[in-house]
């Protein structure tokens, strides 16, 4: 189970780090998506920080199990919130957020069992 978590957690951390970078750089696609779900522009640095913290926690969770569990749970909740934000404004282009929520849930289960 640990190897499965290492793979899933590392890939998720990589995706989160890229997403945090694009959010901080105010990438046009990220900004458009955030505006579509009515996220204020002033929230972007905070959301990027949460993604970066999740990525860091997932990687550190390779050595410190409780940290990996907490990071995976936090990332799963973050993306569940993203799915809810999309549904709230009736934006059904929520596949990326839903997939990342499921991958984070898988990381949570794998780290809990490892």
N, C-alpha and C positions, 0 to 999 in steps of 0.2 A: 504494500500500500504506500510505503514511503516514496518509492520511485515514481509511482503514479502521481502522488502529490507534487513531487519535485518537478515533474514535467508540466502538469496542469498549472501549478502555482507559478512557475517560471514564465510560461507562455502568457498567463494572465497578467503577471507583473510587467512583462514587456509591452503588452497592449495598453495597460494603464499608464505606463511611463510615456508611451507615444501620445496617448490621448491627453495627458497632462501637458506635454510639451506643445501640442497643437492648440490646446485651450489657452495656455499662457501667451502663445504667439498670435492669438486671435485669428486663427485660420478661418477663412471665409465660410467653409462648410460647417464648422463648429459653431460659429457665431450665428449663422442662418438657422441651424437646428435649435440653438438655445432661444433665439427670438421667436421661433415657431411655437415653442412651449412656454413662452412668456417668462423666461428667466431674465432677471435684470442683468444688464451688462456688468454692474458692480460685483456680481456674484462669481464671475468667471475666475478670478484669482483664487477665491476660496475653494471652488469646486476643483480646480487644478491641484490645489494643495491636498485636498482629500484623496484625489486619485494617486498622487505621488506618495502620500503616506500609506495608502493601501498597497501600492507596489513594493515599497520598502518593507512593510510588515510581512507581506507574503514571502519575500526573499529571506528576511530575518527568521521567518517561521520555519525555515529549513533546519535551523539550529535550536530555536526556542519554540517548542510546541504551542504553549498558550498564546504566544504572539501571532503565530500562524493562524490559529483558530480565530482569534479576535479580528485579525486583518481580513480573513476570508468572510467572516460574518459581516463586518463593516462594509466590505465591497459588495456583498450580496444585497445588503440593505440599501446601499447607494443606488444600485441599478434597479432594484424594485421601485425605489422612489422615482427614478427616471422613467420607468414604464408607466407609473401612475401619472406623472406629469404629462406624458404623451396622451394618455387616455383622457385626462381631464380636459384637454383642449380638442379632443376628437381627432388627434393626429395618429393615424394607424401605421405610420412608418417607424415602428418601434422594435423591429427585429434585432438591430444591433444591441440595444439595451437589454432586451429579453434574453438574447444569447449570452451576453456577459453576466447577467444575473444567474443564469443556469450554470455557467462555468464556475462562477464564484461559489455557488451552492455545492457544486461537485468538489471544489477545492476544500470547502469546509468539511464535507463528509470524509474526504480522503485524509485530511490532516487529523481529524478527530479519531479515525480508525488506525492511523499509522503509529 
